[in-house]
Amino acid sequence: MEQGFMKGRELLYIQIVSFVLLFFLGNLEAVVKNIFLLIPFLAGGAIILYSIYTLGPKSFSPFPFPAENSELVKKGLYKYVRHPM
């Protein structure tokens, strides 16, 4: 496999482990109780879900490089922001 692909996979796995540790060891109760933390938390989650929906199954990839046979998405939030995904 390519060196970039392996590095991308390793970075993805580190990110997943970090999120799992943050979820279980972090203070999620403080986020839910504080409106100034809860609103950005929910807005970020909504943006993530909408972005995945906009990309669709053909272009979505969790790795930091485009999926094979993917196409450039120019709708939704990707109309305003160009991201290397």
C-alpha positions as CSV (number, residue, x, y, z in Angstrom):
1,M,0.0,0.0,0.0
2,E,1.0,3.6,-0.5
3,Q,2.8,5.4,2.3
4,G,0.1,8.2,2.3
5,F,-2.7,5.7,2.6
6,M,-1.1,4.0,5.6
7,K,-0.5,7.4,7.3
8,G,-4.1,8.4,6.6
9,R,-5.4,5.2,8.2
10,E,-3.1,5.7,11.2
11,L,-4.3,9.2,11.7
12,L,-8.0,8.1,11.4
13,Y,-7.5,5.4,14.0
14,I,-5.8,7.9,16.4
15,Q,-8.7,10.3,15.9
16,I,-11.3,7.6,16.6
17,V,-9.5,6.5,19.8
18,S,-9.2,10.1,20.9
19,F,-13.0,10.7,20.5
20,V,-13.8,7.5,22.3
21,L,-11.5,8.4,25.2
22,L,-12.9,11.9,25.3
23,F,-16.5,10.6,25.3
24,F,-15.9,8.1,28.2
25,L,-13.3,10.1,30.2
26,G,-14.5,13.6,29.4
27,N,-17.0,15.6,31.3
28,L,-20.0,15.2,29.0
29,E,-22.4,16.2,31.8
30,A,-20.8,19.6,31.9
31,V,-21.4,20.1,28.1
32,V,-25.1,19.1,28.4
33,K,-25.7,21.4,31.4
34,N,-24.0,24.5,30.0
35,I,-25.9,26.1,27.1
36,F,-22.7,27.9,25.9
37,L,-21.1,24.4,25.3
38,L,-24.3,22.6,24.2
39,I,-25.2,24.8,21.3
40,P,-21.8,24.6,19.5
41,F,-21.7,20.8,20.3
42,L,-25.1,20.3,18.7
43,A,-24.4,22.7,15.8
44,G,-21.1,20.8,15.0
45,G,-22.9,17.5,15.1
46,A,-25.6,18.8,12.7
47,I,-22.9,20.2,10.3
48,I,-21.1,16.8,10.3
49,L,-24.2,14.8,9.6
50,Y,-25.4,17.3,6.8
51,S,-21.9,17.2,5.2
52,I,-21.9,13.4,5.2
53,Y,-25.4,13.4,3.7
54,T,-24.3,16.0,1.0
55,L,-21.3,14.0,0.0
56,G,-23.3,10.8,-0.4
57,P,-22.0,7.3,-0.3
58,K,-20.0,7.7,-3.5
59,S,-17.8,10.6,-2.4
60,F,-17.7,10.1,1.4
61,S,-14.5,8.6,2.9
62,P,-13.3,8.9,6.5
63,F,-9.7,9.0,5.2
64,P,-7.9,12.3,4.5
65,F,-7.9,11.8,0.8
66,P,-10.7,11.3,-1.8
67,A,-12.3,7.9,-2.3
68,E,-11.8,6.1,-5.6
69,N,-14.3,7.1,-8.3
70,S,-15.5,10.1,-6.3
71,E,-16.5,13.3,-7.8
72,L,-16.2,16.9,-6.7
73,V,-19.2,17.9,-4.7
74,K,-20.4,21.5,-5.4
75,K,-23.7,21.6,-3.4
76,G,-24.7,22.1,0.2
77,L,-21.9,23.4,2.5
78,Y,-19.3,22.4,-0.1
79,K,-20.6,25.2,-2.3
80,Y,-19.0,27.6,0.1
81,V,-16.1,25.7,1.6
82,R,-13.5,23.5,-0.3
83,H,-12.2,20.7,1.8
84,P,-9.7,18.1,0.7
85,M,-12.1,15.3,1.6
